């Protein structure tokens, strides 16, 4: 089987007081009423990768209420010749910890053993809201190819925050800025190149003929001016921009000013001007292209998390999505309000029904007919 979860345990996580799932590598269709706890399962799976998960929540927010004693997730990842035991938890709101095969590990280490991509309803407005969301989308894409992308992002953000503090304090001594700008230049160029490499890989993996989903034209643009092309050039640009940045109270040049620009290729229409259904189809297309590129590069498709994915897809595209997932051999976790949304999957998927009573979620496993 492709790399995927074969077990998943949740303890005091969100609405799940205690749950344990057994999987076999097939796609997983999760259904139940709104508020039952379906997305909470997907969030648990998303924490098998670096970061704050698909909701970008703090560790404290993930704890089941009213106990709020902490939470724990455990999983076994298994694939062709590969098996890992993963545990991640938080005690009473403390930063989440990770253990892989019984040894303490960093979150970045998760990105080296499993790749997880997701599409959630909050991302449906990706093309019409602020650039921050599009940068996060692109960085998740880059992270799926290179786990070190997370380290570059953390280093850059930390150095930029410290530099911004100097700017706001009105510090003018160049000596205070040099080391921070050197760090920003090194990490910033790594960040920029990682994004460009991810875009190149995903664009090359788009295939409308195979899926029926539209092809997107994508470009990485700057909100102002041009992004320097080398590390020394970025360091110089930061140094030259100090007084302008001081007036603004923040850095005005660098990869944090980038934006992802998308176009519906067949129509030549910017993604932000497309219909809701077209925007959803473009997002699905990019997630599938990302998955295909990863499968080609690593030999195994990523785990896919598709929350309420059928919401803006007609029956034809829904069936095409299921066929593509199965052709990839990906373990896709999908949610919907009713089992009929997954009829086209038939026996190709496992089924999990989620119900909720008195604020506690319960799961029941089975197969789709």
N, C-alpha and C positions, 0 to 999 in steps of 0.2 A: 504494500500500500504506500501511497504518498505520505509524507510527513503530516501527521495530524494528531489530535487528542484521542486517546483510547479510554481515558477516564478523566472526569472532572468532578471535584468535590468543592462545595461551598459551605462555609460555616459562618453564620451571623453576618452574611454579606447582603446588604440592602434588605429586600423583603424575604430573602431565603434564610431561614433559621438553620436548616441542615438539608443538604441535597447531595446526591451522588449520581452521576450519569456514567453509563458505559457506552462507548462509541465503537464503530468498526471502520471508520474511514469514509463512509458514504456521506453525502450531504445531509444536513440535519434540518428538518422542518419543524419549527417551534410555533405552536398556535395557542390561542386563548384570548379572553377578553382584554380590553385595554386596562392597564393598571395591574394586571395579574403578576407581572414580574418577568416577562419574556426578555425585554431589553437588558434586564439585570444579568441574565445568563450570558448574553453577548458581551456585556461589559466585563464580566469575569474572564472570558476568553481573551479579550483585548489586553488584559493585564499580564498575559503571557508574553507580551512585547514591552519594550522600554516605554517609559512615559506615564501619563496619568490616565490612560485608557480612553475609550471612545467618548466619554462624557467630559473629559478633562477635569474630573472632580478631585478634591483633596482626599487624602486617606480617611480623614474624620467623617467626610460626607458619605463614605461607602459603608459605614458601620450600620448594622441593623438597629432600628429604634424600637422601643425606648431604651434597650439595654446599653447600647453604645460602648460595649466592653472591648471592642476590637473585632477584627474579622480575619479569616484565613481562607486561602484558595490553594488547592493541591491538584496537580494534573500529571498525567503520564503522556509524554510526547513519543510517538513511535512512527518509524518509517522503514524504508529499505536499509536494514543493517544499522539503524540508529534508534536509540531509546534513551530518554532522559526523564528523570523525576523532578518536577518543579514545584516549589512551594513559594508563595508570596503572602505576606500578612502585614497587619498593622495592629499594634497594641494601643488601645485608647487614644487613637488619633495621631500617634507618632508616625514619622515617615515610613513608608512601606519598605519592607525588607524582602530579600530574595535568597532562596537556597536552591541550587541545582545539583542534583545527585548527592544530596546530603552535605554540600559545601556552600558556605556563604559566598554569594556572588553579587556583582553589580547589575543594575538594570540593563546596562549596555550589553552584558553577556547574554541576556535573553534574546537580543537581536541577532546573535550569532548562531543560535540553535533553532529559532523559529521565526518565520516571517508572517505577519498578520496584517491584512488590509481590511478596511471597513468603509461602509457607506451607510450613513444614518440620515434620518429626516432633516436634522439640523443643517446638513450639507446641501440640501436642495436649493438653498438661497446663496450658494457659493458664488455664483457669477454676478449677483446683484448687490451683495453687501461689501464690507470693507476688505482691503487687501490683506489684512491680518489672517483671515480665514483661508485665503488662497495660498499664502505663504506656508501656513501649517499643513495644508493639503499637499503642497509640493514637497515640503520637508519630510512628511510621512512617506511619500513616494521615494525620495532619495534615501531615507533610512532603510527602506525595504531592500535596497541594493547594497548598502554599505552601513554597517552598524556604527562605524566611527563618525558618521554624520551627526549623530546625537552629541558626541563629545565636542565637535567643532561648534555646534550651535550653543551649547552650554558655555564654552570658553568665550565665544564672541559676546554673548549676552552679558556675562559677568563683567568682562572688561568694559563693555559699553556702558553698563550701569555705573561703574566706578568713574568713568570719564565724564558721564553726564552729571555726577555729583560734583565733580570739580568745576564743570561749566556753571552749574547753578550757584556754586559758592563764589564764583567770580575769580577763581585762581588763574593767574596769568603766567606763572613760571613754567616755561617750556619743559623743564626737567620733570615736572609732575606728569606730563602727558606722554612723553616718549615711550616708556615701557608699555603703557596701556595701549597706545596706538599700534605698537609693534605686534602685540597680542591680537588686537582687532584685525590687523592686516593679514596675519598668518591664518587665523581661524576664519576670517571673513572670506578669503579667497578659497579656502577649502569648502566652505559652505556654498559659495557661488558655483564652483566647479562641480560639486556634488549635485546641485540642482540641474545644471545644464546636462550632465551625464544622464540623470534620471529622465529628463525630458527627451533626450535623444533616443534612449532605449524604449520608452513607452510609445513615442511616435512611430518608431520602426515596427512596433509590434501590433499596431492597429490593423484591423482586418474586417472591413464592413461586409465583405462578401460571405465571410464565415458566420457572422453573428446577426446581421440585420441591424446592428446598432451603428449610428452615424460616426464618421471619422471627424476628429477635431484637429484644427490647426492651433498650435500652442506656441507662445513666445514668452520669454522672460524679459520684462521691461522694467525701467526705473521710473519712480514717480517724479523724479527731477534729474535732468542731466543724464550722464552715462555712467555705468559701473566701470571702474578701472579694471584693466585686464591682467595686471600683475600685482604681486604682493607689495613691491616697492612703490608702485603707482598708487595703491590704496593707502599706504602709509603716508605718502606725500599729500594726497588729497585730504586726508584727515587733518594733517598738520596745517595745511593751508586754509582749512575751513574752521579753525578754532574760534576766531572772533565772530564769524557768522553763526556758528553753533552756540556760542555763548549767549548771543542775543535771543536765540530760539530756545535755549535751555536743553538742547538735545542734539545728537549727531544727525546731520542732514545728508550724509553720504555714506554708502555702504550697502551690504546685502539686505539689511533690515528695511530698506526703501524699495525693495523689489516687488513686483506684482506679476501674477500669472494672467496672461491675456489669451482668451480662447475664442475661436471662430468655428461655427458650424460649417465645415468645409464644403459640403455639397451645395449649400445655399449662399455661402459667402456672407453670412450674417453673424455679427458678434454674439457670443454666447449670452451676454447680458440682455440682448434684445430678443432672444428666442422665447418660445412658449414654455410654460412650466413643464410640459411633457417632453419637449425637445431638450431642455436643460437637464432633466433627469436622465434621458437617454444618453446624453453626452457624458455625464458622470459615470453611468454604468459602463459605457464604452471605454473610458479611461481606466477604470478599475480592472476590467477584463484584460486590457492591453498591458497593464502593470503586471497582472498575474501571468500572462503569457510570456512576457519578457523575463520574469523571475524563473519560470519553469524552464525556459531555454538556457538561462545562465547557470542555474543551480542544479538542474535536473529534477526539481520537485516544485509543484505549484505552492503558493502560500495558502494559509488558512484565510478564508473569506468570511466576513461578518456583514450581512446584508439585512439591516433592520427595516421592516415594513417596505421591502424593495418593490412590491407589486403595486404600491399606492398610485403611481403615475405611469404604469406600463399597461398597454393593452394586452389582450390575450396572446396575440402573436409574438410580441416582444418578450412576454413573460415565458412562453415556451422556448423561445430562442435562447433566453438567458439560462434556463435550466439545462438545455442541450449543451451550451458552451461550458457550463460548470462541470457537467459530467464528462465531456470530452477532455477537459483539462485534468480531470481526476482530482479536483480540489475538494477539500472538506469545507463546504460552505454552510455556515449557520445562518438560517433565514427565519424571519419572524412574520407572522400575519395573524389576523383575527380569527380566521377559520381554516379548516383543513382543505376546503375546496380550492383555495388559492394555490395549492401544491399538487393538484390532481395530475398535472402533466409530468410530474416526477415519477409517479407510480411507485414501483418497488425499488427504484434507484435511490430512495432516501429513507432515513429513519425519521420517526415522528416523536415529538415531545409535546404533550399537552400540559399547559401551565394553568393552574387555577389559584384562587386566592380566597382565604377565609380568615376573617379577623386580623388582617394585616400580615398573614403568614402565607407565603407562596408554597405550592406543592406541585411536583412534577410527576408525570406518568409517561413512561416510554412505550413505544411500539413501532410498527412499520406502517408505511402508507400502503393502502390496498392497490 
